[in-house]
Amino acid sequence: MNLKERKRQMRREIKARVARLDGAYCRKADRSIFKHIIGLPEYRQAQRIFCFVGTQAEIDTAPIIEDALSKGKIVGVPRCVDKGIMNVCRIESLKGLEMGQYGILEPGEEAAILLPEEIDFAVVPCLSCSSTGKRLGYGGGYYDRYLAGTGAFKAVICRAQIMEEDIPWESHDVVMNAVVSECGVLRIR
């Protein structure tokens, strides 16, 4: 089985595992992940934060976004503009977001764009990731393309019950600076 097939198979398996996760576990894990993120010195020092808006199956990132906004940080969230391409657009609150093309809340077309090099700290989603900072995304390449252009501190967030050590990895896949789960923060050297 080639690398792309391994990734596709792992995505199917992880999605099935996510669907079986207990709701109480997810809420508790998400609260712990939030506390770990806002406790990071890189987060506290950052002026411009990039954070995805979690869907129902993903980690609830609303508390992270609200915390950053309440501390006066500039916050950008993804907006899909084309296949495999996203912009990060500045928001003032979560209230103005609208349903995008993939059923993900995103800013409207009028939102100001933050360039990758302007971001100080990125909260990155995954289907799964390893303790070594390799992440399995959803397969569109959006995040790898965007993150390749930033020097931001990149923290992938993942519930421990869906982490995997053998993540299929390609040279264009961006390695994270930290893995954050409910169990704590793993810094990648």
C-alpha positions in Angstrom: 0.0 0.0 0.0 1.5 3.4 -1.0 1.6 6.4 1.3 -1.5 8.1 0.0 -3.5 4.9 0.4 -2.2 4.5 3.9 -3.3 8.1 4.7 -6.7 7.5 3.3 -7.1 4.3 5.2 -5.9 5.9 8.5 -8.4 8.8 7.9 -11.3 6.3 7.7 -10.2 4.5 10.8 -9.7 7.7 12.8 -13.0 9.2 11.8 -14.7 6.0 13.0 -12.9 6.2 16.3 -13.8 9.9 16.7 -17.5 9.0 16.1 -17.3 6.5 19.0 -15.7 9.0 21.5 -17.7 9.6 24.7 -19.1 13.1 24.8 -18.2 13.6 28.4 -14.6 12.6 27.6 -14.4 15.1 24.7 -15.7 18.0 26.8 -13.3 17.3 29.6 -10.4 16.8 27.2 -11.2 20.0 25.3 -11.2 22.0 28.6 -7.8 20.6 29.5 -6.4 21.3 26.0 -7.7 24.9 26.3 -5.9 25.4 29.6 -2.7 23.9 28.2 -2.8 26.2 25.1 -3.4 29.4 27.1 -0.6 28.4 29.5 2.0 28.2 26.8 4.5 31.1 27.0 4.5 31.3 23.2 0.7 31.9 23.3 0.9 34.4 26.1 3.6 36.4 24.2 1.9 36.2 20.8 0.2 39.3 19.3 -1.4 37.5 16.3 -3.1 34.2 16.8 -4.3 31.8 14.1 -6.9 29.3 15.2 -9.2 27.0 13.4 -12.9 27.0 14.3 -13.7 23.5 15.5 -16.6 21.6 14.0 -18.8 19.3 16.0 -16.4 16.3 15.6 -13.3 18.4 16.4 -12.0 20.1 19.6 -14.0 23.1 20.7 -11.7 26.0 19.9 -14.2 28.8 20.8 -12.7 29.2 24.3 -9.2 29.7 22.8 -10.5 32.2 20.3 -12.5 34.1 22.9 -9.6 34.1 25.3 -7.3 35.6 22.7 -9.8 38.3 21.7 -10.4 39.2 25.4 -6.6 39.7 25.8 -6.5 42.1 22.9 -4.7 39.7 20.5 -5.4 39.8 16.8 -7.2 36.6 15.8 -7.4 35.1 12.4 -9.4 32.0 11.4 -9.4 30.1 8.1 -11.5 30.9 5.1 -11.4 28.5 2.2 -11.0 30.3 -1.1 -10.2 27.5 -3.6 -9.4 23.8 -3.6 -6.5 23.3 -1.2 -6.1 27.1 -0.6 -7.2 29.0 2.4 -6.7 32.5 3.7 -6.5 33.4 7.4 -8.9 36.3 8.0 -9.1 38.6 11.0 -12.2 38.4 13.2 -13.4 40.5 16.1 -15.8 37.9 17.5 -17.2 34.5 16.7 -20.7 36.0 16.0 -20.0 37.2 12.5 -18.9 33.8 11.1 -21.0 32.2 8.4 -21.2 28.6 7.1 -18.6 28.0 4.5 -18.4 25.6 1.6 -17.4 22.6 3.7 -19.8 23.2 6.6 -17.2 25.1 8.6 -17.8 28.5 10.2 -15.6 31.1 8.5 -15.4 34.9 8.1 -17.1 36.6 5.2 -15.3 37.9 2.1 -14.9 41.3 3.5 -12.7 40.1 6.4 -9.1 41.4 6.4 -6.5 38.8 5.5 -3.5 38.0 7.8 -0.5 36.9 5.9 1.3 33.7 7.0 4.4 35.8 8.0 2.3 38.0 10.3 1.2 35.0 12.5 3.0 34.5 15.8 1.1 31.4 17.1 -1.0 28.8 15.3 -3.5 26.4 16.7 -3.6 23.6 14.2 -6.3 20.9 13.7 -5.7 17.2 12.9 -7.5 13.9 12.6 -4.6 12.4 14.5 -1.0 13.2 15.3 2.1 11.6 16.8 4.1 12.6 19.9 6.8 13.7 17.4 4.7 16.4 15.9 3.6 14.7 12.7 -0.1 15.3 11.9 -2.6 13.6 9.8 -4.9 16.2 8.3 -8.1 15.9 6.4 -6.4 15.4 3.0 -6.9 18.8 1.3 -3.4 20.2 2.1 -4.8 23.5 3.2 -2.9 23.7 6.4 0.4 22.4 5.1 0.4 25.0 2.3 -0.5 27.8 4.6 1.8 26.8 7.5 4.8 26.4 5.1 4.9 30.2 4.8 4.9 31.0 8.5 7.5 31.1 11.2 4.8 31.0 13.8 4.9 28.6 16.8 2.7 25.7 15.6 0.7 23.8 18.2 -1.4 20.9 16.9 -4.2 19.9 19.3 -5.5 16.4 19.5 -7.4 14.3 22.1 -5.0 11.6 23.4 -7.5 8.7 22.6 -7.0 9.3 18.9 -3.3 10.0 18.8 -1.2 7.5 16.7 2.6 7.1 16.6 2.8 5.8 13.1 1.5 8.8 11.1 2.2 8.4 7.3 4.4 11.4 6.5 5.5 13.1 3.3 8.3 15.8 2.9 5.7 18.6 2.2 3.9 17.8 5.5 4.7 20.5 8.1 6.0 19.2 11.5 4.5 21.0 14.5 6.5 22.7 17.3 4.2 21.2 20.0 1.5 18.6 20.4 -1.2 19.5 22.9 -3.6 16.9 24.3 -5.5 16.7 27.6 -2.4 14.9 29.0 -0.2 18.0 28.5 2.2 19.6 26.1 4.9 17.7 24.1 7.5 20.1 22.7 9.2 19.0 19.5 12.9 19.6 19.1 
